[in-house]
Amino acid sequence: MKIGSLKLENPIISAPMAGISDLPYRLIMKRHGAALVFTEMISANGLFFNGKATRVLLNSREEEHPLGVQLFGEDPERLAEAVKQVEDCGELIDLNLGCPVRKVIRSGAGSALLRDPDKVARIISAVRHATSRPLTIKFRSGWDHDLINFLEIAHIAVEEGVDAVTLHPRTRSQMFGGQADWQQIKKLKESLSIPVIGSGDLFSAECIKTMFEQTGCDAVMIGRGGYGNPWIINQALDLLAGRPVIQPSATERLAVARDHFELCLGTFGPRKTLGQMRKHLCWYVRGMENAAEFRAQINQTRTTTEMSDLLEDFFANAA
Ligand SMILES: Cc1cc2nc3c(=O)[nH]c(=O)nc-3n(C[C@H](O)[C@H](O)[C@H](O)COP(=O)(O)O)c2cc1C
């Protein structure tokens, strides 16, 4: 599959997720077969003011490429400026039109833009003129039950020159509640000639295969299904190719959890690693015996050595 000039090796993409899709997470997803990985959403205003926290989000390694850089903002000129600053960091630029978080909405960005299609047109036009990189948008199906306008937004995006679109078919007011409406992905695919990427409730290889079958989408984007479970990508690729799907052994889980931990430590140092890896390690042991006890204990750890020892002990006892 191709997004503009960017050729993807397979149709499985790792989603942009604020607080999750940092460099270590992306490397893990890449090593398990993701054809494209995305940064967390990056603020155009943060880039304009040269915020340190914003700049850190652009840290990257050759190994993870191709990399999609996702921007959010509400001002066409500022977004155009931002894209010039980040276009050399990745191979693709994505615009966030889906974030439902109140702080982002209040600033007029993310899914708030779905209420202003004219502004969406101006934003995409400005960004399209600022870069020749493949350009995509990621959006929700609408603002709320009374404003479901994903087809209108998608057609504007095509007219203004985007190369592909990603739909998470929930409205802003649904946040993450209920079920993603995959029928909307199907409708979108039927009405567009550019690639459509499906997102929403992809928690297993079987779900991924079903989304392809039910919607005809060109690629899928793995979000929460990748938490502590990068194998979902290999498994989906195997399933799609008609090969047997293999579950990771405890030894493999430990090896990947350890890798993730080391990558985090090397990237961010001990302090941030303690915060970040608590949730990831809990996800890696999910479903295993004594996982609840592990979760309780990991919240008590005060150093990365304690954390690493706890992980090793847990798996030594699990084997
Ligand atoms: C913690 C979290 C952070 C997210 N951050 C972003 C983001 O920065 N940009 C974005 O476009 N979507 C973001 N999303 C939405 C996901 O990319 C994805 O579209 C959504 O989770 C639906 O897929 P899923 O049900 O398979 O998780 C985020 C989702 C979660 C759970």
The ligand as a Gaussian input file, in Angstrom:
#p B3LYP/6-31G(d) Opt

LIG

0 1
 C       -4.039000       7.061000      25.741000
 C       -4.441000       7.424000      24.336000
 C       -3.834000       8.475000      23.708000
 C       -4.209000       8.831000      22.405000
 N       -3.562000       9.855000      21.790000
 C       -3.833000      10.138000      20.497000
 C       -3.097000      11.124000      19.804000
 O       -2.150000      11.739000      20.337000
 N       -3.437000      11.384000      18.513000
 C       -4.464000      10.715000      17.890000
 O       -4.745000      10.981000      16.724000
 N       -5.156000       9.761000      18.526000
 C       -4.857000       9.450000      19.794000
 N       -5.526000       8.429000      20.418000
 C       -6.537000       7.647000      19.666000
 C       -5.891000       6.388000      19.063000
 O       -4.912000       6.722000      18.116000
 C       -6.949000       5.481000      18.407000
 O       -7.500000       6.126000      17.290000
 C       -8.064000       5.130000      19.379000
 O       -7.525000       4.692000      20.615000
 C       -8.977000       4.037000      18.810000
 O       -8.290000       2.864000      18.621000
 P       -8.344000       1.629000      19.698000
 O       -9.793000       1.473000      20.100000
 O       -7.823000       0.458000      18.909000
 O       -7.506000       2.039000      20.841000
 C       -5.202000       8.093000      21.723000
 C       -5.814000       7.021000      22.377000
 C       -5.451000       6.677000      23.664000
 C       -6.114000       5.509000      24.321000

